[in-house]
């Protein structure tokens, strides 16, 4: 009788382990892959956040450099120099010669 009881309790405990194990495994699969708040989506969002923060840092550097240039351009002489160098502006009755620093003969 005791052996029968042990056998029945073993079968029932085995059944309980499979049921709870299946439920836990299903829950883990659901949370990692299927749910809208899953681990995969969180990792993708964290990666996107890191990229955006790197882009934000680069843009802050660009803004810092632009503010520096704008501050320098308040002087009329530096404004004229900037216009000549960046946009090729010239004064009236003035001829500008552009000298290329690369050798065009090597490109053939």
N, C-alpha and C positions, 0 to 999 in steps of 0.2 A: 504494500500500500504506500509505503514511504517512497519507494522508487517511482511509482506511478505519479505521485504528487510532485516529485522532483522533475520528472519528465514533462508533466503538464506545465509546471511553473517555468521550466526552461523554454518550452515552445511559446508560452505566452509572453515571456520576457523578450524572447527573440523577435516575436511579432511586434511588441511595443517598441523595441529598438529600431526595427525597420520603419515603422510608421513615423516615429519622431525623427529618425535620421532622414527620411524622405522629406518630411516637412521642413526640417532645417536646411537641407540641401536645396530644396525648391526656393526657400526664402533667400538664401545666398545668391542663387542664380538670378532671382528676380531683382535683388538689390544691386548686383554688379552689372547686369546687362540690360534688363528690360525697363525698369522704373524710370520715370522722368527725372529723378534725382539720383541716377545711377553713378557708379564710380567712373565709368567711361566718359560720361558727359562732364563730370566734374574735372577730370584730367584734361579734356579738350578745352574747357573754359579756363582752367588755370594756365594752360599753354598760351591761349589767346591773350590773357591778361598780361603775361610776361612779355609777349611781343608788343602789346600796346604800351606797356610801361617803357620798353626800350625805345619805341618810336617817340613817346612823349619826351624822354630824356634828350633824344637827338633834336627834336623840334625846339626844346628849350635852349639848346646850344645855338641853334640857328637864330632864334629870337634874340639871344644875348648878343650875337655878332651883328645882327641888323640894328639893334639899339645903339651899339657902339658906332656903327657907320652913320646912323642918323645924327648922333651927337656930333660927330666930326663934320657933317655937312651943314651945320649951322654957320660955319665960316664960309664966306662967298668964294674965297680962293680954293678951298678944298672942294666946294661944290662944283666949281668950274673944272677942276682937275678930274673929279670923278666922272663928270659928263664926257670929258674928252677921252678918258681911258676906257670907260665901259660902253659908251654909246657912239663914239666917234664924232661927237659934236665939234664944230669949229666956229671961229669968229668970221665975220664978213671979210671978204677979200683976203682970205687965208687959204693956203694950199697945204694939205696934209699928205704925207707920204707914209704908206704902211710898209714896214719892213718885216718880212716873214723870217722867222728864225729856223725853220725846218728846211732841209735841202730838198727841193722839188725834183732834182735830177735822179735821186735814188728811188723814187716812187715808180719809175718806168720799168 
